[in-house]
Amino acid sequence: MIKSYRINFNSTPSLISLLELIKPVTWFPPMWAFLCGVVSVGALNSDNILLILSGLILAGPLVCGMSQAVNDWCDRHVDAINQPERPIPSGRVTAGWGFFTGITMSVISILFAYQLGNLILFATIAGVLAAWLYSLEPIRLKRSAIFGPGIVAICYEGLPWFTGAAIFTVSLPSKEVLMVLTLYALGAHGIMTMNDFKATKGDRILGVNSLPVILGRKPATLVACLIMLFPQLVVISLFYFWGSLILALTLAFCVLLQASSMTFLMRDPEKNTPFFNMTGVLLYITGMMLSANGLYLMN
């Protein structure tokens, strides 16, 4: 149930605290995925710069920033255990201001998307709803080890890629684009699962059944790695089937390097996750852009 929160404008948080609430560091993945969508339909050129910038603002600061504010407001009790230094549990941003920020940015995101076309509007509404359903009681999809990381992966990779393509195609993107973006969104489920490692203490106490809580760190890491790898193998097979042999081999090389990084990760998941984020995840998103370029060249 959503409580009524009075916004005390006499205790307005600083702009730095509000910026920290919407976490600019998290904006990169959806903005990158949006660019993959743009590239996949051959629209990355100077003539489209204003529309591309509009899409990047929508994917990153607006929708992703909104989702971070919503998540921090809904997670303020968990964060008081896991990360008490965050803006809301630390008191730098009141719960009322956190809720107000989430609602306001939700409305702004939808109004902004309305200017970019119907498909973009529908995708944005889906993303905004997903952000609230992920964190808000009583639904709180993040309690599920399957639906929690899954919906985040779709919103971070699938919807932005779709938006980047649809903003230029006006109609639905090609089936090849839809297949590849869906596979990379599925694989990102593994990346999102690894993000749960840092919150296992609070998750266990408050009943968030993440994979690390259910299986333990090492088994959860293995499952997350396999979830990342399998969709990429399907993508490689598709490009081979479509006649893009060089791209398929290049993607296979990226996957082999990822597997090597995953082997190192498995030795000590807690200690080696930052290294994997700099190597394995980097190779994953590199594969996304290579695939996007391959889709453009095919057409």
BADO-673743 format. One record per residue (C-alpha): residue in three letters; chain; x, y, z. Coordinates in steps of 0.2 Angstrom, whole numbers. Example, Ala and Ser with C-alpha at 12.3 -4.5 7.8 and 13.67 -1.06 7.14 Angstrom:
2
@aa: Ala&ch: A&c1: 62&c2: -22&c3: 39
@aa: Ser&ch: A&c1: 68&c2: -5&c3: 36
end
This chain:
299
@aa: Met&ch: A&c1: 0&c2: 0&c3: 0
@aa: Ile&ch: A&c1: 6&c2: 18&c3: -4
@aa: Lys&ch: A&c1: 6&c2: 29&c3: 11
@aa: Ser&ch: A&c1: 2&c2: 47&c3: 10
@aa: Tyr&ch: A&c1: 18&c2: 57&c3: 10
@aa: Arg&ch: A&c1: 19&c2: 76&c3: 14
@aa: Ile&ch: A&c1: 32&c2: 85&c3: 5
@aa: Asn&ch: A&c1: 41&c2: 97&c3: 16
@aa: Phe&ch: A&c1: 48&c2: 110&c3: 5
@aa: Asn&ch: A&c1: 57&c2: 118&c3: 20
@aa: Ser&ch: A&c1: 69&c2: 103&c3: 19
@aa: Thr&ch: A&c1: 72&c2: 102&c3: 1
@aa: Pro&ch: A&c1: 86&c2: 90&c3: -4
@aa: Ser&ch: A&c1: 102&c2: 97&c3: -13
@aa: Leu&ch: A&c1: 103&c2: 94&c3: -31
@aa: Ile&ch: A&c1: 118&c2: 83&c3: -28
@aa: Ser&ch: A&c1: 108&c2: 72&c3: -17
@aa: Leu&ch: A&c1: 93&c2: 71&c3: -30
@aa: Leu&ch: A&c1: 106&c2: 67&c3: -44
@aa: Glu&ch: A&c1: 113&c2: 53&c3: -33
@aa: Leu&ch: A&c1: 95&c2: 47&c3: -31
@aa: Ile&ch: A&c1: 93&c2: 45&c3: -50
@aa: Lys&ch: A&c1: 110&c2: 37&c3: -52
@aa: Pro&ch: A&c1: 118&c2: 43&c3: -68
@aa: Val&ch: A&c1: 131&c2: 29&c3: -68
@aa: Thr&ch: A&c1: 116&c2: 17&c3: -72
@aa: Trp&ch: A&c1: 110&c2: 27&c3: -87
@aa: Phe&ch: A&c1: 124&c2: 20&c3: -99
@aa: Pro&ch: A&c1: 116&c2: 2&c3: -102
@aa: Pro&ch: A&c1: 99&c2: 8&c3: -109
@aa: Met&ch: A&c1: 108&c2: 22&c3: -118
@aa: Trp&ch: A&c1: 120&c2: 10&c3: -126
@aa: Ala&ch: A&c1: 105&c2: -2&c3: -130
@aa: Phe&ch: A&c1: 96&c2: 13&c3: -138
@aa: Leu&ch: A&c1: 111&c2: 16&c3: -149
@aa: Cys&ch: A&c1: 111&c2: -2&c3: -154
@aa: Gly&ch: A&c1: 94&c2: 0&c3: -160
@aa: Val&ch: A&c1: 98&c2: 15&c3: -170
@aa: Val&ch: A&c1: 113&c2: 6&c3: -178
@aa: Ser&ch: A&c1: 103&c2: -9&c3: -182
@aa: Val&ch: A&c1: 92&c2: 1&c3: -193
@aa: Gly&ch: A&c1: 106&c2: 11&c3: -201
@aa: Ala&ch: A&c1: 100&c2: 28&c3: -194
@aa: Leu&ch: A&c1: 116&c2: 33&c3: -185
@aa: Asn&ch: A&c1: 121&c2: 48&c3: -195
@aa: Ser&ch: A&c1: 122&c2: 67&c3: -193
@aa: Asp&ch: A&c1: 105&c2: 70&c3: -200
@aa: Asn&ch: A&c1: 96&c2: 61&c3: -186
@aa: Ile&ch: A&c1: 107&c2: 69&c3: -172
@aa: Leu&ch: A&c1: 92&c2: 78&c3: -163
@aa: Leu&ch: A&c1: 81&c2: 63&c3: -163
@aa: Ile&ch: A&c1: 95&c2: 52&c3: -157
@aa: Leu&ch: A&c1: 99&c2: 64&c3: -143
@aa: Ser&ch: A&c1: 80&c2: 64&c3: -138
@aa: Gly&ch: A&c1: 80&c2: 45&c3: -138
@aa: Leu&ch: A&c1: 96&c2: 45&c3: -127
@aa: Ile&ch: A&c1: 88&c2: 57&c3: -115
@aa: Leu&ch: A&c1: 72&c2: 47&c3: -114
@aa: Ala&ch: A&c1: 82&c2: 30&c3: -111
@aa: Gly&ch: A&c1: 94&c2: 37&c3: -99
@aa: Pro&ch: A&c1: 91&c2: 52&c3: -88
@aa: Leu&ch: A&c1: 72&c2: 51&c3: -89
@aa: Val&ch: A&c1: 66&c2: 32&c3: -89
@aa: Cys&ch: A&c1: 81&c2: 25&c3: -81
@aa: Gly&ch: A&c1: 83&c2: 39&c3: -69
@aa: Met&ch: A&c1: 65&c2: 38&c3: -64
@aa: Ser&ch: A&c1: 67&c2: 19&c3: -61
@aa: Gln&ch: A&c1: 81&c2: 22&c3: -49
@aa: Ala&ch: A&c1: 71&c2: 35&c3: -39
@aa: Val&ch: A&c1: 56&c2: 23&c3: -38
@aa: Asn&ch: A&c1: 67&c2: 8&c3: -33
@aa: Asp&ch: A&c1: 76&c2: 18&c3: -20
@aa: Trp&ch: A&c1: 60&c2: 24&c3: -12
@aa: Cys&ch: A&c1: 52&c2: 7&c3: -12
@aa: Asp&ch: A&c1: 69&c2: -1&c3: -6
@aa: Arg&ch: A&c1: 72&c2: 12&c3: 8
@aa: His&ch: A&c1: 70&c2: -1&c3: 22
@aa: Val&ch: A&c1: 81&c2: -14&c3: 13
@aa: Asp&ch: A&c1: 94&c2: 0&c3: 9
@aa: Ala&ch: A&c1: 94&c2: 4&c3: 28
@aa: Ile&ch: A&c1: 102&c2: -13&c3: 30
@aa: Asn&ch: A&c1: 112&c2: -15&c3: 14
@aa: Gln&ch: A&c1: 117&c2: 2&c3: 9
@aa: Pro&ch: A&c1: 113&c2: 15&c3: 23
@aa: Glu&ch: A&c1: 123&c2: 28&c3: 14
@aa: Arg&ch: A&c1: 111&c2: 30&c3: 0
@aa: Pro&ch: A&c1: 101&c2: 46&c3: -1
@aa: Ile&ch: A&c1: 84&c2: 41&c3: 7
@aa: Pro&ch: A&c1: 90&c2: 30&c3: 22
@aa: Ser&ch: A&c1: 104&c2: 42&c3: 26
@aa: Gly&ch: A&c1: 91&c2: 56&c3: 27
@aa: Arg&ch: A&c1: 98&c2: 67&c3: 13
@aa: Val&ch: A&c1: 82&c2: 64&c3: 3
@aa: Thr&ch: A&c1: 66&c2: 62&c3: 13
@aa: Ala&ch: A&c1: 54&c2: 47&c3: 8
@aa: Gly&ch: A&c1: 42&c2: 60&c3: 3
@aa: Trp&ch: A&c1: 54&c2: 68&c3: -9
@aa: Gly&ch: A&c1: 59&c2: 51&c3: -16
@aa: Phe&ch: A&c1: 41&c2: 47&c3: -20
@aa: Phe&ch: A&c1: 38&c2: 64&c3: -27
@aa: Thr&ch: A&c1: 53&c2: 62&c3: -39
@aa: Gly&ch: A&c1: 48&c2: 45&c3: -45
@aa: Ile&ch: A&c1: 30&c2: 51&c3: -49
@aa: Thr&ch: A&c1: 36&c2: 67&c3: -57
@aa: Met&ch: A&c1: 49&c2: 58&c3: -68
@aa: Ser&ch: A&c1: 36&c2: 45&c3: -73
@aa: Val&ch: A&c1: 24&c2: 58&c3: -80
@aa: Ile&ch: A&c1: 38&c2: 68&c3: -88
@aa: Ser&ch: A&c1: 45&c2: 52&c3: -97
@aa: Ile&ch: A&c1: 28&c2: 48&c3: -104
@aa: Leu&ch: A&c1: 25&c2: 66&c3: -110
@aa: Phe&ch: A&c1: 42&c2: 66&c3: -118
@aa: Ala&ch: A&c1: 39&c2: 50&c3: -127
@aa: Tyr&ch: A&c1: 22&c2: 56&c3: -133
@aa: Gln&ch: A&c1: 32&c2: 68&c3: -144
@aa: Leu&ch: A&c1: 42&c2: 54&c3: -152
@aa: Gly&ch: A&c1: 28&c2: 43&c3: -159
@aa: Asn&ch: A&c1: 16&c2: 30&c3: -154
@aa: Leu&ch: A&c1: 28&c2: 15&c3: -153
@aa: Ile&ch: A&c1: 40&c2: 25&c3: -142
@aa: Leu&ch: A&c1: 25&c2: 30&c3: -131
@aa: Phe&ch: A&c1: 19&c2: 12&c3: -129
@aa: Ala&ch: A&c1: 37&c2: 6&c3: -125
@aa: Thr&ch: A&c1: 40&c2: 20&c3: -112
@aa: Ile&ch: A&c1: 23&c2: 17&c3: -104
@aa: Ala&ch: A&c1: 28&c2: -2&c3: -102
@aa: Gly&ch: A&c1: 45&c2: 3&c3: -95
@aa: Val&ch: A&c1: 37&c2: 15&c3: -82
@aa: Leu&ch: A&c1: 25&c2: 2&c3: -77
@aa: Ala&ch: A&c1: 39&c2: -11&c3: -76
@aa: Ala&ch: A&c1: 49&c2: 0&c3: -64
@aa: Trp&ch: A&c1: 34&c2: 2&c3: -52
@aa: Leu&ch: A&c1: 29&c2: -16&c3: -53
@aa: Tyr&ch: A&c1: 47&c2: -21&c3: -50
@aa: Ser&ch: A&c1: 49&c2: -12&c3: -33
@aa: Leu&ch: A&c1: 31&c2: -8&c3: -27
@aa: Glu&ch: A&c1: 22&c2: -18&c3: -14
@aa: Pro&ch: A&c1: 12&c2: -29&c3: -15
@aa: Ile&ch: A&c1: 17&c2: -35&c3: -32
@aa: Arg&ch: A&c1: 36&c2: -31&c3: -30
@aa: Leu&ch: A&c1: 43&c2: -42&c3: -44
@aa: Lys&ch: A&c1: 60&c2: -41&c3: -38
@aa: Arg&ch: A&c1: 56&c2: -54&c3: -24
@aa: Ser&ch: A&c1: 57&c2: -67&c3: -39
@aa: Ala&ch: A&c1: 73&c2: -74&c3: -44
@aa: Ile&ch: A&c1: 66&c2: -76&c3: -62
@aa: Phe&ch: A&c1: 54&c2: -61&c3: -64
@aa: Gly&ch: A&c1: 65&c2: -48&c3: -55
@aa: Pro&ch: A&c1: 81&c2: -49&c3: -65
@aa: Gly&ch: A&c1: 71&c2: -53&c3: -81
@aa: Ile&ch: A&c1: 60&c2: -37&c3: -81
@aa: Val&ch: A&c1: 76&c2: -26&c3: -77
@aa: Ala&ch: A&c1: 85&c2: -35&c3: -92
@aa: Ile&ch: A&c1: 70&c2: -31&c3: -103
@aa: Cys&ch: A&c1: 70&c2: -13&c3: -98
@aa: Tyr&ch: A&c1: 88&c2: -10&c3: -98
@aa: Glu&ch: A&c1: 92&c2: -19&c3: -115
@aa: Gly&ch: A&c1: 76&c2: -24&c3: -124
@aa: Leu&ch: A&c1: 65&c2: -9&c3: -123
@aa: Pro&ch: A&c1: 79&c2: 4&c3: -127
@aa: Trp&ch: A&c1: 85&c2: -6&c3: -142
@aa: Phe&ch: A&c1: 67&c2: -8&c3: -148
@aa: Thr&ch: A&c1: 65&c2: 11&c3: -145
@aa: Gly&ch: A&c1: 81&c2: 15&c3: -155
@aa: Ala&ch: A&c1: 75&c2: 5&c3: -170
@aa: Ala&ch: A&c1: 57&c2: 10&c3: -169
@aa: Ile&ch: A&c1: 60&c2: 29&c3: -168
@aa: Phe&ch: A&c1: 66&c2: 28&c3: -186
@aa: Thr&ch: A&c1: 57&c2: 14&c3: -193
@aa: Val&ch: A&c1: 40&c2: 21&c3: -187
@aa: Ser&ch: A&c1: 33&c2: 4&c3: -189
@aa: Leu&ch: A&c1: 39&c2: -12&c3: -180
@aa: Pro&ch: A&c1: 57&c2: -16&c3: -184
@aa: Ser&ch: A&c1: 61&c2: -31&c3: -194
@aa: Lys&ch: A&c1: 59&c2: -49&c3: -187
@aa: Glu&ch: A&c1: 78&c2: -51&c3: -187
@aa: Val&ch: A&c1: 81&c2: -35&c3: -176
@aa: Leu&ch: A&c1: 67&c2: -41&c3: -164
@aa: Met&ch: A&c1: 75&c2: -58&c3: -163
@aa: Val&ch: A&c1: 92&c2: -52&c3: -159
@aa: Leu&ch: A&c1: 86&c2: -38&c3: -146
@aa: Thr&ch: A&c1: 76&c2: -51&c3: -137
@aa: Leu&ch: A&c1: 90&c2: -63&c3: -136
@aa: Tyr&ch: A&c1: 102&c2: -50&c3: -129
@aa: Ala&ch: A&c1: 88&c2: -45&c3: -117
@aa: Leu&ch: A&c1: 86&c2: -63&c3: -111
@aa: Gly&ch: A&c1: 105&c2: -64&c3: -108
@aa: Ala&ch: A&c1: 106&c2: -48&c3: -98
@aa: His&ch: A&c1: 95&c2: -58&c3: -85
@aa: Gly&ch: A&c1: 112&c2: -65&c3: -80
@aa: Ile&ch: A&c1: 120&c2: -48&c3: -78
@aa: Met&ch: A&c1: 106&c2: -42&c3: -67
@aa: Thr&ch: A&c1: 107&c2: -57&c3: -56
@aa: Met&ch: A&c1: 125&c2: -53&c3: -52
@aa: Asn&ch: A&c1: 120&c2: -36&c3: -47
@aa: Asp&ch: A&c1: 110&c2: -45&c3: -33
@aa: Phe&ch: A&c1: 126&c2: -51&c3: -25
@aa: Lys&ch: A&c1: 129&c2: -35&c3: -15
@aa: Ala&ch: A&c1: 112&c2: -35&c3: -7
@aa: Thr&ch: A&c1: 110&c2: -53&c3: 0
@aa: Lys&ch: A&c1: 110&c2: -48&c3: 18
@aa: Gly&ch: A&c1: 95&c2: -37&c3: 17
@aa: Asp&ch: A&c1: 87&c2: -47&c3: 4
@aa: Arg&ch: A&c1: 87&c2: -63&c3: 15
@aa: Ile&ch: A&c1: 80&c2: -53&c3: 30
@aa: Leu&ch: A&c1: 66&c2: -45&c3: 20
@aa: Gly&ch: A&c1: 61&c2: -60&c3: 9
@aa: Val&ch: A&c1: 68&c2: -55&c3: -8
@aa: Asn&ch: A&c1: 72&c2: -72&c3: -16
@aa: Ser&ch: A&c1: 86&c2: -67&c3: -27
@aa: Leu&ch: A&c1: 96&c2: -82&c3: -35
@aa: Pro&ch: A&c1: 111&c2: -78&c3: -23
@aa: Val&ch: A&c1: 99&c2: -80&c3: -8
@aa: Ile&ch: A&c1: 91&c2: -96&c3: -15
@aa: Leu&ch: A&c1: 106&c2: -105&c3: -21
@aa: Gly&ch: A&c1: 121&c2: -96&c3: -13
@aa: Arg&ch: A&c1: 135&c2: -86&c3: -22
@aa: Lys&ch: A&c1: 144&c2: -99&c3: -32
@aa: Pro&ch: A&c1: 129&c2: -109&c3: -39
@aa: Ala&ch: A&c1: 120&c2: -92&c3: -43
@aa: Thr&ch: A&c1: 135&c2: -86&c3: -52
@aa: Leu&ch: A&c1: 136&c2: -102&c3: -63
@aa: Val&ch: A&c1: 118&c2: -100&c3: -67
@aa: Ala&ch: A&c1: 120&c2: -82&c3: -71
@aa: Cys&ch: A&c1: 135&c2: -85&c3: -83
@aa: Leu&ch: A&c1: 125&c2: -99&c3: -92
@aa: Ile&ch: A&c1: 110&c2: -87&c3: -94
@aa: Met&ch: A&c1: 122&c2: -74&c3: -102
@aa: Leu&ch: A&c1: 130&c2: -87&c3: -113
@aa: Phe&ch: A&c1: 116&c2: -97&c3: -121
@aa: Pro&ch: A&c1: 107&c2: -82&c3: -130
@aa: Gln&ch: A&c1: 123&c2: -76&c3: -137
@aa: Leu&ch: A&c1: 126&c2: -94&c3: -144
@aa: Val&ch: A&c1: 109&c2: -93&c3: -152
@aa: Val&ch: A&c1: 114&c2: -75&c3: -159
@aa: Ile&ch: A&c1: 130&c2: -83&c3: -166
@aa: Ser&ch: A&c1: 120&c2: -97&c3: -174
@aa: Leu&ch: A&c1: 107&c2: -85&c3: -182
@aa: Phe&ch: A&c1: 121&c2: -74&c3: -190
@aa: Tyr&ch: A&c1: 129&c2: -90&c3: -197
@aa: Phe&ch: A&c1: 112&c2: -95&c3: -204
@aa: Trp&ch: A&c1: 109&c2: -78&c3: -211
@aa: Gly&ch: A&c1: 126&c2: -79&c3: -220
@aa: Ser&ch: A&c1: 136&c2: -67&c3: -209
@aa: Leu&ch: A&c1: 151&c2: -79&c3: -206
@aa: Ile&ch: A&c1: 164&c2: -66&c3: -201
@aa: Leu&ch: A&c1: 152&c2: -58&c3: -189
@aa: Ala&ch: A&c1: 147&c2: -75&c3: -182
@aa: Leu&ch: A&c1: 166&c2: -79&c3: -179
@aa: Thr&ch: A&c1: 169&c2: -62&c3: -171
@aa: Leu&ch: A&c1: 155&c2: -64&c3: -159
@aa: Ala&ch: A&c1: 161&c2: -82&c3: -155
@aa: Phe&ch: A&c1: 178&c2: -75&c3: -151
@aa: Cys&ch: A&c1: 170&c2: -62&c3: -139
@aa: Val&ch: A&c1: 160&c2: -77&c3: -131
@aa: Leu&ch: A&c1: 176&c2: -87&c3: -128
@aa: Leu&ch: A&c1: 184&c2: -72&c3: -120
@aa: Gln&ch: A&c1: 169&c2: -70&c3: -109
@aa: Ala&ch: A&c1: 170&c2: -88&c3: -104
@aa: Ser&ch: A&c1: 188&c2: -86&c3: -99
@aa: Ser&ch: A&c1: 182&c2: -71&c3: -88
@aa: Met&ch: A&c1: 168&c2: -81&c3: -81
@aa: Thr&ch: A&c1: 181&c2: -95&c3: -76
@aa: Phe&ch: A&c1: 190&c2: -82&c3: -66
@aa: Leu&ch: A&c1: 174&c2: -75&c3: -58
@aa: Met&ch: A&c1: 169&c2: -92&c3: -52
@aa: Arg&ch: A&c1: 184&c2: -94&c3: -41
@aa: Asp&ch: A&c1: 178&c2: -80&c3: -29
@aa: Pro&ch: A&c1: 162&c2: -72&c3: -36
@aa: Glu&ch: A&c1: 161&c2: -59&c3: -22
@aa: Lys&ch: A&c1: 179&c2: -53&c3: -25
@aa: Asn&ch: A&c1: 180&c2: -55&c3: -44
@aa: Thr&ch: A&c1: 163&c2: -47&c3: -49
@aa: Pro&ch: A&c1: 171&c2: -30&c3: -52
@aa: Phe&ch: A&c1: 184&c2: -38&c3: -63
@aa: Phe&ch: A&c1: 170&c2: -47&c3: -73
@aa: Asn&ch: A&c1: 160&c2: -31&c3: -75
@aa: Met&ch: A&c1: 175&c2: -23&c3: -83
@aa: Thr&ch: A&c1: 178&c2: -38&c3: -95
@aa: Gly&ch: A&c1: 164&c2: -50&c3: -97
@aa: Val&ch: A&c1: 150&c2: -37&c3: -97
@aa: Leu&ch: A&c1: 161&c2: -26&c3: -108
@aa: Leu&ch: A&c1: 162&c2: -40&c3: -120
@aa: Tyr&ch: A&c1: 144&c2: -43&c3: -119
@aa: Ile&ch: A&c1: 139&c2: -26&c3: -124
@aa: Thr&ch: A&c1: 152&c2: -26&c3: -137
@aa: Gly&ch: A&c1: 144&c2: -41&c3: -145
@aa: Met&ch: A&c1: 127&c2: -31&c3: -144
@aa: Met&ch: A&c1: 134&c2: -17&c3: -155
@aa: Leu&ch: A&c1: 143&c2: -29&c3: -167
@aa: Ser&ch: A&c1: 126&c2: -38&c3: -169
@aa: Ala&ch: A&c1: 117&c2: -21&c3: -172
@aa: Asn&ch: A&c1: 130&c2: -17&c3: -186
@aa: Gly&ch: A&c1: 128&c2: -34&c3: -193
@aa: Leu&ch: A&c1: 109&c2: -32&c3: -194
@aa: Tyr&ch: A&c1: 111&c2: -15&c3: -203
@aa: Leu&ch: A&c1: 124&c2: -23&c3: -216
@aa: Met&ch: A&c1: 112&c2: -37&c3: -219
@aa: Asn&ch: A&c1: 98&c2: -25&c3: -225
end
